[in-house]
Amino acid sequence: MSLSILLDFPEDISLSALKLIKLKKNIIKRLTLTGVATISELCKETDFSIPTVTKIISELIDEGIVFEDGKVGTAGGRRPSQYGINPKACYYLGVEVKRNSINIGIQDFNNNFVLLSENISYTLENTRESLFSLCSIINSFVEESEVLREKIIGACINLTGRINSRKGFSYSYFFFEEKPLSEIIESQIHIKTFLENDTRAMAYGEYNCGVVQNEKDVIFVNMGLGVGIGIVCNGRLYYGKSGYSGEFGHSPVFDNEIICHCGKKGCLETEISGIALERKFKKALENGSTSILSGKKPIEDITVDDILGAITKNEDSLAIEIVEEIGSNMGRYLSMLINIFNPELVVIGGTLAETGMYLRFPIRTAIHKYSLSLVSLDMELKMSVLGSKAGVIGACYILRDKLFNSEA
């Protein structure tokens, strides 16, 4: 039996077969998360008989998923065998789709990268050509990795905007027909495909192997060209009723005439985002301010990356001043979330987080100023440590959770 069936049960499956599949999931989960185990230990943990567990272990060995990992040392008598997971048994494919590039990686069963490529040139447009270009890049990457396609049990594609990850629809990009986008991509790459919101995937990457330690209630703030948040409650991603939680950037908090890309005016990200940084910086230059970038290229050609580079490489005063203004505003509006959710930890990620202390300090100061002291007193504020890898890592961990979820 292929591992792919553990992600997508057939509709006509019998109850007895379903129980055995769930048992397989639980055994795989146990061996992956906590290491080797004996058949006796697995029986105690799953409440199945020795013959049944022995049969499942034999099947998993035949499928190359489990291997015998020596004998357990005992004081006397027959030593039982212990079993572990083969990290090369299957792989996860994570894809982070940005507006101007793609990050893509394949992880093995132990969530170690086999291959990772960042900043692959790509233009995200709401066209069929852009969609099929995405599929072509994924196919080329899989071929380059030399991982057998049938061993990749799933692909998680992260997209910006409104994503219904349960049904596989994207309502911000590639919504051309009443057919799940996940199915369309799956037909092109021939790998079971899931969709996820980019910020939520970044949050989960940071939660599993980033700056998060033992915290279970975390808010991740993605400050990129736009703004979104990912919420982890009691160790689990929070989706909301329809799966659209986290659209913090579209909160109508400013009384301005700037039209957001969502079509409304005054959204938070019209003043607090990479797009806002670019607009404010260009306007300052047009009004006579000077920068390390002055005269190097036409003002209209300056990008967010240029501005961030001016900060990280040259400590450009004008760029720093605008980032600090954005950070101060972000801290003020984050205070509302902190007062509502009372999180243990807030993590700042996304491209603007590359500016480090220039963003963190004004956010921290504003949080202290505007949030309730009893709520924020024991809350920590940290910057992402995974950076641009967060989304791909999160996508792979989301796939792992889908495989391990015995209620799927």
ChimeraX attribute file (.defattr): number of C-alpha atoms within 10 A of each C-alpha:
attribute: neighborCount
match mode: 1-to-1
recipient: residues
	/A:1	10
	/A:2	10
	/A:3	21
	/A:4	17
	/A:5	12
	/A:6	21
	/A:7	20
	/A:8	12
	/A:9	12
	/A:10	10
	/A:11	6
	/A:12	6
	/A:13	9
	/A:14	9
	/A:15	9
	/A:16	8
	/A:17	10
	/A:18	15
	/A:19	12
	/A:20	15
	/A:21	19
	/A:22	17
	/A:23	19
	/A:24	21
	/A:25	19
	/A:26	19
	/A:27	25
	/A:28	20
	/A:29	19
	/A:30	19
	/A:31	18
	/A:32	19
	/A:33	10
	/A:34	9
	/A:35	13
	/A:36	20
	/A:37	19
	/A:38	18
	/A:39	20
	/A:40	16
	/A:41	13
	/A:42	22
	/A:43	17
	/A:44	11
	/A:45	12
	/A:46	13
	/A:47	11
	/A:48	15
	/A:49	13
	/A:50	15
	/A:51	11
	/A:52	14
	/A:53	21
	/A:54	17
	/A:55	11
	/A:56	17
	/A:57	22
	/A:58	15
	/A:59	15
	/A:60	21
	/A:61	17
	/A:62	12
	/A:63	14
	/A:64	15
	/A:65	19
	/A:66	23
	/A:67	18
	/A:68	17
	/A:69	14
	/A:70	13
	/A:71	13
	/A:72	12
	/A:73	10
	/A:74	9
	/A:75	6
	/A:76	6
	/A:77	6
	/A:78	10
	/A:79	12
	/A:80	15
	/A:81	16
	/A:82	18
	/A:83	21
	/A:84	22
	/A:85	25
	/A:86	19
	/A:87	17
	/A:88	15
	/A:89	18
	/A:90	23
	/A:91	28
	/A:92	27
	/A:93	29
	/A:94	29
	/A:95	29
	/A:96	30
	/A:97	24
	/A:98	20
	/A:99	13
	/A:100	12
	/A:101	14
	/A:102	22
	/A:103	22
	/A:104	25
	/A:105	27
	/A:106	26
	/A:107	23
	/A:108	21
	/A:109	20
	/A:110	17
	/A:111	16
	/A:112	15
	/A:113	16
	/A:114	15
	/A:115	17
	/A:116	17
	/A:117	14
	/A:118	15
	/A:119	14
	/A:120	14
	/A:121	12
	/A:122	17
	/A:123	16
	/A:124	20
	/A:125	13
	/A:126	13
	/A:127	13
	/A:128	13
	/A:129	12
	/A:130	16
	/A:131	18
	/A:132	14
	/A:133	15
	/A:134	20
	/A:135	18
	/A:136	14
	/A:137	17
	/A:138	22
	/A:139	17
	/A:140	11
	/A:141	18
	/A:142	20
	/A:143	12
	/A:144	10
	/A:145	15
	/A:146	10
	/A:147	18
	/A:148	11
	/A:149	17
	/A:150	15
	/A:151	17
	/A:152	23
	/A:153	23
	/A:154	27
	/A:155	28
	/A:156	28
	/A:157	25
	/A:158	28
	/A:159	24
	/A:160	21
	/A:161	20
	/A:162	19
	/A:163	24
	/A:164	20
	/A:165	21
	/A:166	12
	/A:167	15
	/A:168	17
	/A:169	22
	/A:170	22
	/A:171	13
	/A:172	13
	/A:173	20
	/A:174	19
	/A:175	15
	/A:176	13
	/A:177	8
	/A:178	7
	/A:179	12
	/A:180	20
	/A:181	25
	/A:182	21
	/A:183	18
	/A:184	18
	/A:185	22
	/A:186	17
	/A:187	13
	/A:188	14
	/A:189	19
	/A:190	16
	/A:191	21
	/A:192	20
	/A:193	21
	/A:194	27
	/A:195	26
	/A:196	29
	/A:197	29
	/A:198	28
	/A:199	31
	/A:200	31
	/A:201	29
	/A:202	31
	/A:203	31
	/A:204	29
	/A:205	24
	/A:206	26
	/A:207	27
	/A:208	16
	/A:209	15
	/A:210	21
	/A:211	17
	/A:212	22
	/A:213	11
	/A:214	10
	/A:215	16
	/A:216	16
	/A:217	20
	/A:218	28
	/A:219	27
	/A:220	27
	/A:221	28
	/A:222	28
	/A:223	24
	/A:224	20
	/A:225	20
	/A:226	23
	/A:227	23
	/A:228	25
	/A:229	24
	/A:230	26
	/A:231	25
	/A:232	22
	/A:233	15
	/A:234	11
	/A:235	15
	/A:236	13
	/A:237	19
	/A:238	16
	/A:239	18
	/A:240	10
	/A:241	7
	/A:242	10
	/A:243	16
	/A:244	15
	/A:245	19
	/A:246	24
	/A:247	14
	/A:248	20
	/A:249	23
	/A:250	21
	/A:251	14
	/A:252	15
	/A:253	15
	/A:254	14
	/A:255	9
	/A:256	12
	/A:257	11
	/A:258	14
	/A:259	12
	/A:260	18
	/A:261	12
	/A:262	11
	/A:263	10
	/A:264	14
	/A:265	19
	/A:266	19
	/A:267	24
	/A:268	22
	/A:269	27
	/A:270	27
	/A:271	24
	/A:272	23
	/A:273	27
	/A:274	26
	/A:275	19
	/A:276	20
	/A:277	24
	/A:278	22
	/A:279	17
	/A:280	16
	/A:281	24
	/A:282	19
	/A:283	14
	/A:284	16
	/A:285	15
	/A:286	12
	/A:287	9
	/A:288	9
	/A:289	12
	/A:290	15
	/A:291	18
	/A:292	15
	/A:293	18
	/A:294	13
	/A:295	9
	/A:296	10
	/A:297	9
	/A:298	10
	/A:299	15
	/A:300	11
	/A:301	9
	/A:302	17
	/A:303	17
	/A:304	20
	/A:305	13
	/A:306	13
	/A:307	24
	/A:308	24
	/A:309	17
	/A:310	20
	/A:311	22
	/A:312	14
	/A:313	8
	/A:314	11
	/A:315	15
	/A:316	18
	/A:317	14
	/A:318	19
	/A:319	26
	/A:320	19
	/A:321	15
	/A:322	19
	/A:323	28
	/A:324	19
	/A:325	18
	/A:326	22
	/A:327	24
	/A:328	22
	/A:329	18
	/A:330	26
	/A:331	24
	/A:332	20
	/A:333	19
	/A:334	22
	/A:335	23
	/A:336	15
	/A:337	14
	/A:338	22
	/A:339	16
	/A:340	11
	/A:341	15
	/A:342	20
	/A:343	22
	/A:344	20
	/A:345	23
	/A:346	23
	/A:347	25
	/A:348	26
	/A:349	27
	/A:350	26
	/A:351	18
	/A:352	24
	/A:353	22
	/A:354	21
	/A:355	18
	/A:356	16
	/A:357	13
	/A:358	22
	/A:359	25
	/A:360	22
	/A:361	16
	/A:362	21
	/A:363	26
	/A:364	21
	/A:365	14
	/A:366	19
	/A:367	24
	/A:368	16
	/A:369	13
	/A:370	17
	/A:371	21
	/A:372	15
	/A:373	13
	/A:374	10
	/A:375	16
	/A:376	20
	/A:377	11
	/A:378	12
	/A:379	16
	/A:380	14
	/A:381	18
	/A:382	17
	/A:383	21
	/A:384	25
	/A:385	18
	/A:386	17
	/A:387	17
	/A:388	18
	/A:389	20
	/A:390	27
	/A:391	34
	/A:392	32
	/A:393	32
	/A:394	30
	/A:395	33
	/A:396	31
	/A:397	24
	/A:398	23
	/A:399	22
	/A:400	20
	/A:401	14
	/A:402	17
	/A:403	22
	/A:404	21
	/A:405	15
	/A:406	18
	/A:407	7
	/A:408	12
